[in-house]
């Protein structure tokens, strides 16, 4: 109990680090839409509305009702309309674009472009207020024909969805009662009327289907039918399809799509195209637009961003070092030397980096053994080794350039001072403990460096380290936890094995 | 593949202490950082030892500054054999042993002679930090040679057999005798191939011997039977080791002790981070003994005699 009390602040610290970390990751992903995986793509619909009309030579005002965007996120809106004053009105009830001009002659063309992104998991609820009853009862013989079709469909179906499908099949057929109704009413109108008779929630809407590369599309009419707790869409061309079909609808009560004063012979056409963008780029672009405070590295200049891309990988490298030393028990020379080697592997790629590292260290050790005969003091000895390393790197780079091995050029990314210390340490180790220990520790360092490299070069890891800063709090918690680990290291199980083997 | 690895639960049941546990539960808790210089600086260790009446090899003199270097010869006057050490050296580096001084100069164990200039250069190197950790400026310590007790004849290939004791809160808890071999290149480090002989805390007699973590019975170079080894003046040795606790203040301590033919046990060096190989040499884990001492009442302070008596009774 006393032990628990002593440990309590530590446990609280760990738990809060993890909680804040997870919370901030969740916030980043939910609020700013930063994708969880780096390669994630989003579909962006680009809808061009083109309005054409003939101006009468007087003041012109054009009003374009905007579609209901509750299922979409508006990414961008542009207008192209030379000489017109434009403003976009968007308050709960009115969504429209207004163009106006004091004087306009002849044919006029106005453009309005929207980029939309479908919201994940958006589901339109059933709003009973907006649903109309059949306002008028059709006259005979239409009413009896309608009733007979409804009955027929009812008999042939077991639930509402099948009923609707059956009804649609009947309305689409050449049956006598249908022919009678269709002679007077539009097929969609008939469908809506029949559904209302059977008390199925239905809405008549106008809109456009979002399909890639469709030009000059007109607004057409659709029925939205509430079946199985979901809105289905019905259209003579499509048939009955479920709500996942991307459809851009205008509000039901929109009086008219386009309203032009001071002009005539107006037309409106829509062109739709789909682009696939990187989700990350998309959300970063959005973040840049918001004026809200947000703790994002994307606010920094690009050069600093790239610096942090590298720096933010170091905590993960440190995690690898702590894990391999505390839990596995690998010996390596210099605590964090392997991480710095791993970061230079990131520049050189693994195989080139390994060859370069071994070449530099080998050459360095040979020349360093001569230096040790000179009995130099430490600082001048290290400085000599630093110059030596630079010399070796220059030599390798020139030689590999002459031989046309372009990979050899990246060797210059090795941190010279670290390499110098590595050579110094290994050479002292060689003198004091022998060549075997050099291979044990050098090999250990390389294993740590390679594992750290594999982790740090992983796309998902890089993405998380830079975009979800909360991950570093979790790494911190893991490192603190391992700092209190007092159990056996993996390699100790082998070391002490002879002690318990035969017992 | 896993047959080379022990089951960690089995290791724990045997009380084997791992590196993490040593660092976290013992060194971290019982060794105050501020006390480390007491053992890392050999000159300071020696001065403390002399103050607290712990037997150490005689201090002949020290050289602290470059301008004093020449004074070394007046300090050495009358001493036939001595050794010059860096105070902060590590791993036995920079230790110059002189067996005899005659008209040819200073004689090394190899039989070569050094001139006065050679000795001065060696001391200058020590002062400049050539042998110290991190290359810091250092002090040269000159101490009297140890006359090795003949009971150890044939136990060590070159080098000196020394006795390493783990002293926890002043209680000697485990001991081993370390003997250099040809494989270890005359060094007493077990991981380099030196022989470790576990020593019974109660009697000073050998328990078992290991080389490269595996049990052996005879010395690989000299063929001496290692199981018959018995350390003389064991009681004095235990008292000496236990007294190191008061002297340096470290709760978890490794004491390296040698036997001098004339003076008996002498403390050669203290270590704030003693290794774990002693468990392998003894074939037994440290944890149960350390726990047993941790469980003793903190209120009562134990004298050296009481601690030695306790250790002899419980850890035999």
Interface residues (C-beta under 8 A of the other chain):
Chain A: X326 X329 X375 X377 X378 X379 X432 X433 X434 X484 X485 X486 X487 X488 X489 X490 X492 X493 X494 X495 X496 X497 X498 X499 X500 X501 X503
Chain B: X4 X5 X6 X7 X8 X10 X11 X12 X14 X16 X18 X19 X20 X21 X23 X24 X25 X91 X93 X125 X128 X129 X130 X134 X135 X185 X192 X213 X214 X215 X279 X280 X283 X284 X285
